[in-house]
Amino acid sequence: MNATSVSKTTVRPRSHAQRPVTSCLELSIGIVMLLLAGCNTATDTTEDSATISPPAPDAEGGSPSASASLIVSDIIGYWHRAQTCSELLPSFEAAGLAQSHSGWLQGNFYGGEEGPATGDLCAGAQGPLEHSHWFTETGEFGSNDQAGQQVDFGDYRLVDSDTLSFPSHSTEFGYGGDILVDYTIDAGVATFGVIIPEPCDAACQNAHAWALSAFASGPWETGDVP
């Protein structure tokens, strides 16, 4: 019985034939039912409130999934090395890109000028020149030159426990595949290996010439350019 029906029962006119004791009993029952209905309403409200309450934040004060997208890997941080043109050359030759993409091979070692087009492609090159790469836990990748100036920027993804990809650089070169680079880290020293697919069209070659220029040398030690 709800509150409205109780009210109608208790306040309707009584005939002279009805006994007062019967009316009092009906009134008492109605009041009890009203109180019970009120208790049930309060209980239902409490249960509803518990159902819609938001999840508690994590210990840092953010949402429970705030840290779900952060990359956890030993690759995160700075890695540096003193590079030379001659140490990059064998990797470019093995990939068949030394002549066709000599700009990526020579770019860092001739002070902005073009290097040799024939013969020894590294003749007269400067170096060794310090260079560094850095990786953040939010998926950013970049490089600094020997003066500590940023010379490259993009993103990276952790494909598996020892393979990286570079989506923004794939897009930059119009390459529809993944630029994949394997890596190993031992005692604070990183070694990278560029994976070149076969076949590899023009866009693929451009993308992987960049990758070779960035990662073909090694090993790399922890820290930024000294």
C-alpha positions, -999 to +999 in steps of 0.1 A: +000+000+000+014+034-009+011+067+010-017+080-011-040+050-007-034+050+031-044+087+032-077+079+014-084+050+037-079+070+069-097+102+061-128+088+043-161+095+062-173+067+084-210+057+088-226+058+122-228+020+121-189+017+121-173+012+155-145+036+165-122+007+175-123-007+140-114+027+125-085+031+149-072-003+139-074+006+103-056+038+110-028+021+129-023-004+101-022+024+076+004+043+096+026+011+099+023+005+062+033+041+055+063+038+077+074+006+060+069+022+026+091+050+037+118+027+049+117+008+016+121+040-003+151+050+017+167+016+012+161+018-025+176+052-027+207+041-008+212+012-031+208+033-062+234+058-050+259+030-044+254+017-079+261+050-097+290+062-075+321+068-097+352+046-093+378+058-069+409+075-084+443+058-082+470+066-057+483+094-079+449+112-080+442+104-116+417+081-132+423+043-129+435+041-166+456+073-166+489+054-168+477+026-191+492+041-222+527+048-209+555+027-224+575+006-200+608-004-216+646-002-209+649+018-242+634+049-226+660+076-220+690+091-239+715+071-260+746+086-276+776+077-297+803+093-318+794+084-355+815+083-386+804+081-423+827+051-429+810+030-402+776+036-418+787+029-453+787-010-451+751-010-440+741+013-469+760-009-493+744-041-480+710-026-485+719-014-520+712+023-509+748+037-508+747+053-543+710+060-546+706+075-511+740+089-504+724+120-490+713+100-460+747+084-456+767+117-459+743+142-445+758+146-411+794+146-421+800+173-447+788+204-429+757+208-451+776+203-483+773+174-507+798+146-503+815+126-531+792+112-558+816+084-569+845+065-555+848+065-518+815+081-507+830+089-473+862+106-485+869+138-466+840+133-442+841+150-408+839+129-377+835+111-355+806+134-345+785+129-314+749+122-319+721+111-295+687+095-297+660+098-270+628+079-263+601+090-238+575+069-220+548+087-239+561+075-272+581+104-285+614+099-303+641+125-312+677+131-320+703+157-311+734+166-330+770+171-317+760+206-305+730+193-285+706+208-311+675+187-319+676+175-355+649+149-356+615+144-340+587+119-343+570+090-325+578+054-319+560+023-309+572-008-290+562-036-314+575-063-290+601-066-263+630-058-286+616-042-317+606-006-324+586+010-352+584+047-362+549+055-375+554+093-380+585+087-401+567+061-422+540+088-429+567+114-436+582+092-464+548+081-477+556+045-468+526+023-460+546-003-440+564-002-406+599+009-402+612-018-379+644-016-358+655-044-335+675-035-304+694-051-275+705-035-243+733-050-222+750-033-193+738+002-203+749-003-240+723-004-268+728-019-302+702-014-330+695-033-362+674-020-391+651-046-407+648-039-444+619-058-461+620-074-495+608-062-519+613-026-510+598+001-533+609+037-536+590+049-505+603+019-486+639+027-496+636+064-486+622+054-452+649+028-445+677+051-457+666+074-429+666+044-405+701+034-415+714+069-411+699+069-376+706+034-363+732+016-385+761+027-363+767+015-328+769+006-300+752+034-281+758+043-245+733+058-220+732+096-218+728+126-240+756+142-261+785+150-238 
